Amino acid sequence: MTPAQRRLPLQSSRARVWQDAAAEGMLGSAVGVIALTGVNPLVLATNLCLADVAPQIDPVVTMLAVVLLLTAGLVLGAIALKVQARRATMQSIRLARAETRTGSSARAEA
């Protein structure tokens, strides 16, 4: 193993919050949306539906745009939730450290 490579810790260094679970669910949904594009009967039905809704636009192009926007929205939303989760846990860690410092300084003064 080179010095640049490190082993990843098996456990996360921060506590999990609800935003983590929601973000992972959104990423799973994005993978599901991509996987559904491989199901031919579903793609055919979607293309026929899109052809009825917007007959002037090619349904394959419309479906590609819908899948792209839906996947991008889910991934970007998951990233935003992960950032929010990190901020929430870091703030709780800072508060806990501040409380221990305040408690230890009060004991030192007494």
N, C-alpha and C positions, 0 to 999 in steps of 0.2 A: 504494500500500500504506500503510495507516494504521500509526501507531507500535505499536498493540496487536497487529498481525499481524506474525508473523516467518516467515521461510522455515525449513522444517524441514531439518535436516542430512540429507544423503543417506546418510551412514554413521552407525551407532550409536556413541555415545561410550563404550560399554562392550563388553567381550569377550563373546562368546556362550558359554554353557555348556550342558550336556545338558538342564537344566531348561527352557531356552528352546525347544528342539526338542520336548520332551515336551508343553509347554504349547500350542505351536502345533498339535501333533497332536491334542490334546484339543479345542481350539477347532474344528479341522476336523471332528472327529467330531461335535461338537454341531451344526455346520451340516449335516452328513450326516444326522443324526437328524431334523432339521427338514425337510430336503429329502425324506426318505423318506415323510413324511406326505402328500406330494403324489402318491404312486404309488397309484392306486386299487386295483389287485389286492392289493397288499401291505396296505393299510389294511383291505380286506375280509377277507383271511385273518386278520389280527391281531384284528379285531373278532370273528370267529367263534371264534377260539381263546380270547379273553378271555371270551366268552359261555359257553364250556364250563367254564372255570376258576372263574368267579364268576357263576353264573346270576342271583343276586339283585341284582346291580349292573349298570347299563346299560354295555355294552362301550365305548361312545363316551366316557363319563365316565372309565372305567378307563384307556382308551388316552390320553386327554388328561392324566390324572394321571401315567401312566408317562412320557410324553414330556416333560412339565414337570419331573418329578423328575430324569430322566436328563439333560436339557439343563442344568438348574440345577447338578447335580452336576459335569458336565463343565466348565462355565464357572467355577464356584467353584474346582474343582481346578486349572484352568489359571491362574487369578489367583493362587492360593497358590504355584504353581510359579514364576510370574513374579516374585513377591515374593522367594521363596527365591533365584532366580537373581540378582536385583539385590543381595541381601545378600551372596551369595557373591562376586560380582565386586567389590563395594565393599570387602569385607574383604581380598581379594587386592590391591587397589589400595592400601589402607592399609598392608598388610604391605610392599609394594614401596617405598612412600614411607618407611616406618620404616627399612628396610634401607639405602636410599640416604642417609638422614640419619645413621645410625649409621656408615656407611662414610665419609662426608664429614667427620664429627666426629673419627673416628679418624685420618684423614689430616691434619686440622688440628692435632691434638695432636702428631703425629710431626714 
